[in-house]
């Protein structure tokens, strides 16, 4: 609580903030953002007119309504998103992205009421965020990370529509190191919109698919021996039997990872080559079972079907 006369003096002299080094302002602003209640700090900055000299772009969202998907104004939503980012103890980049993710909405808004649109506010918002953060002398890496999160925050994921290939493309675009922060930003966006369920089924399903496609697949590439090695060793030709032998070796290695060396696999391959195709097929069942076991564990972890 700021004493009444002190607050009045701050407001009357807010313009003097322009004389302070941007680096000093940045450092104090970070302390506010990383506090337990950063939304209160932003409100005080606005009420004292200090926000005008730090992030005036935020003020453009005051009193600006959104559409049927939002019950709050743009400014209220941004502040609430930051509030929930702090409540969930997210990092600096996610907190700042939560505050800035809709920064472009006031200038791209078309129409009024529940059918208003905000096309490209994500891309334009990323550019505005860069200007704001550069002005406040944030490090380049931090700026790039926040811009990426703001630019990507409208990503679409529907369980029955988006394929594993689509998730891989999202991972390539955003990067494995940033995907969790992007999901966290989506959580703050939802909570800041007044939605009671922070992590709905489809977001949990996305986390499951991300983990699934990020893992090293169970495949012949795991083996310390390849098809050419087996052709030379066993004097066999490329064909279905070679594939069966490789799958059987993979099954053996899954059961006993210690045999995954070229020498031990060569010995095991010579032994397996004495079996019939039918017997080799029975051996490969372990690979399928292992894949199903891993998939089931991941689904249980994320509470999805």
C-alpha positions, 0 to 999 in steps of 0.5 A: 500500500502506497501512502496517499500523498506519496502516490500523488507525488509519483503520479505528478512526477511520472514524466521524470522516469524518462530520465532514468536509464532503460537498463535500470527500469528493466531491472526493476520491471523484472522484479515486479514481473517475477513477484508473487502478484505482478498484476498488482504491480502493473495496475499500480504502474498504470494508475500512477501513470508510470506505465506510459513511460514503460509499456504505453502499448498496454494502455491501448487495450484498456476498455477495449472489448473482445469477442464471444470467446472473452469476457474481459477487455484486452487489458484485463485479459493481459493482466489476468494472464500474467497473474496466472503465470505467476500463480503457476510459478512460470519463468520470466519469458512465459510471464512476459509473453502472457502480458504481451501476447495480445498487445496487437489486438487493439490495432488489428481489431475489426468490428464490435461486439461478439463477432469482432476479429483480430486477424494476425494479432499474433504475428504483429504482436511479436513485432511489437513485443520485440520493439518494447523489449528492445526499448527496455534493453532486454537481452537478445535471447530473451527477446527472441524467445518471447517473440517466438511465444507471442507469434506461436500462441494461436497454434491449433490442435484438435485431437481428431484433426492434427496428425503426428506429422503436424505435431512434428512440424510444430516442434520444428517451428517452435523448438523442443526447448520452447514447446513446454513454455508455449503450452504454459502460455496457452494455459495462462491464456485460457485462465486469463479468459475466465476458463475454469479448466486450465489444461483440457483434454486436447491440451493433455493429448498434445502433451502426450503426442509431443512426448511420443514423437520426441522419443527415440523410436523403437527401430532398427537404428537402435542396433549396433549392427545393420543390414549390410553387416548381416548380409556380409556375416550370414551370406544372405541376400536383401529381402523379407528374411533379412528384415525378420532377422533385424526385427528379431535382433531388435526384440532380443536387444529390448529384452537384454540391452547388454547384447547391443554391441556389434560382436554380441549381435553378430553372435546372436544373428548367427544363432537366429539365422538357424530359425524358420521364418515363422519362428523369427516372426514369433520372436518379433512380437516383443517389439510390438509389445514394447511399443504398446507398453511405452505408449500406454505409459505415456497415455496414463501419464497424460490422462488420455485415451 
